[in-house]
Amino acid sequence: MKRILAPLAVVFAALLWSLDGLLRQELYHISSFVIVALEHSIGALIFLPLLFKSIPKIKKLGQRGWISIFWVSICGGILGTYFYTKALSFVNYIDLSVVVLIQKLQPLFAISLAGVILKEKLSKRFMFLAIIAMFGGYLVTFGNKPFGNWDDKSTIASLCALLASFCWGSSTVLGKHALKQLTFEVVTGMRLFITAIIALIIIAYSGSFSDVLNLRPENYTTIIIIVFSTGTIALSIYYYGLQNLAASHTTIYELAWPLSAVFIDWTLKGKTLSLVQIVGALILLCSMGMLTRENQSE
């Protein structure tokens, strides 16, 4: 049963993350670190009772386990979210689909690191399907259009998205390592708690607490919606899937993100899919389906 639920969990989390971009774009005028701090602080409070119950298990965590947790908390929780939110803050200079496309280069980082760190065996068939899936993700997100003439703002946004892709790709691999020693609920809670503490220290040191007090009620409402949908909830669902999948496979299922992101743009903003994007969607779905069957056979 887990072999079926795990891929579905990752895909569902990816679908939620597609909505995340739309929500975060409404907060483009707020410091990215403030958003990260508030989002993870609220999520940490939700998981705090579970962390107290799990203290005996956490005490048994080895050195490599703690390194994995801190890497996931800092790179995945703070830097990845910061760079992605920063890229989306250039909403007037770069299209959402471009940010999503560049961020989805993370399979290149995750698959490579999974082979080096976790010693996951990557078959030639898997590598071929991975390349096909990423190509389908490219077509879905960007169609047959080139990147175009970018100005400085677009270049900065693209670099931020690329950095987010590395942070989240590496966090997938290190998160898998932590999940070998702890349950997905505990790993989720520890990541949220450590990320919240570090982010609060950063905004305190930078003197950004005044920005927190100056937020409008609708800003807090958006952040709370993020926590209970595309943030904490999506993260816990994702870690459930990651706990029962190879890291290299997990990062491919996440390619449902660009497919659903373009579909949301289509339905909410009236941007219709071109023939090339439809072909890309079919390529992406077929390659993900084949990867699912391969994972079940393994």
Rosetta blueprint (number, residue, H / E / L):
1 M L
2 K H
3 R H
4 I H
5 L H
6 A H
7 P H
8 L H
9 A H
10 V H
11 V H
12 F H
13 A H
14 A H
15 L H
16 L H
17 W H
18 S H
19 L H
20 D H
21 G H
22 L H
23 L H
24 R H
25 Q H
26 E L
27 L L
28 Y L
29 H L
30 I L
31 S L
32 S H
33 F H
34 V H
35 I H
36 V H
37 A H
38 L H
39 E H
40 H H
41 S H
42 I H
43 G H
44 A H
45 L H
46 I H
47 F H
48 L H
49 P H
50 L H
51 L H
52 F H
53 K H
54 S L
55 I H
56 P H
57 K H
58 I H
59 K H
60 K L
61 L L
62 G L
63 Q H
64 R H
65 G H
66 W H
67 I H
68 S H
69 I H
70 F H
71 W H
72 V H
73 S H
74 I H
75 C H
76 G H
77 G H
78 I H
79 L H
80 G H
81 T H
82 Y H
83 F H
84 Y H
85 T H
86 K H
87 A H
88 L H
89 S L
90 F L
91 V L
92 N L
93 Y L
94 I L
95 D L
96 L H
97 S H
98 V H
99 V H
100 V H
101 L H
102 I H
103 Q H
104 K L
105 L L
106 Q H
107 P H
108 L H
109 F H
110 A H
111 I H
112 S H
113 L H
114 A H
115 G H
116 V H
117 I H
118 L L
119 K L
120 E L
121 K L
122 L L
123 S L
124 K H
125 R H
126 F H
127 M H
128 F H
129 L H
130 A H
131 I H
132 I H
133 A H
134 M H
135 F H
136 G H
137 G H
138 Y H
139 L H
140 V H
141 T H
142 F H
143 G L
144 N L
145 K L
146 P L
147 F L
148 G L
149 N L
150 W L
151 D L
152 D H
153 K H
154 S H
155 T H
156 I H
157 A H
158 S H
159 L H
160 C H
161 A H
162 L H
163 L H
164 A H
165 S H
166 F H
167 C H
168 W H
169 G H
170 S H
171 S H
172 T H
173 V H
174 L H
175 G H
176 K H
177 H H
178 A H
179 L H
180 K L
181 Q L
182 L L
183 T L
184 F H
185 E H
186 V H
187 V H
188 T H
189 G H
190 M H
191 R H
192 L H
193 F H
194 I H
195 T H
196 A H
197 I H
198 I H
199 A H
200 L H
201 I H
202 I H
203 I H
204 A H
205 Y H
206 S L
207 G L
208 S L
209 F H
210 S H
211 D H
212 V H
213 L H
214 N L
215 L L
216 R L
217 P H
218 E H
219 N H
220 Y H
221 T H
222 T H
223 I H
224 I H
225 I H
226 I H
227 V H
228 F L
229 S L
230 T L
231 G L
232 T H
233 I H
234 A H
235 L H
236 S H
237 I H
238 Y H
239 Y H
240 Y H
241 G H
242 L H
243 Q H
244 N L
245 L L
246 A L
247 A H
248 S H
249 H H
250 T H
251 T H
252 I H
253 Y H
254 E L
255 L L
256 A H
257 W H
258 P H
259 L H
260 S H
261 A H
262 V H
263 F H
264 I H
265 D H
266 W H
267 T H
268 L H
269 K H
270 G L
271 K L
272 T L
273 L L
274 S L
275 L H
276 V H
277 Q H
278 I H
279 V H
280 G H
281 A H
282 L H
283 I H
284 L H
285 L H
286 C H
287 S H
288 M H
289 G H
290 M H
291 L H
292 T H
293 R H
294 E H
295 N H
296 Q H
297 S H
298 E L
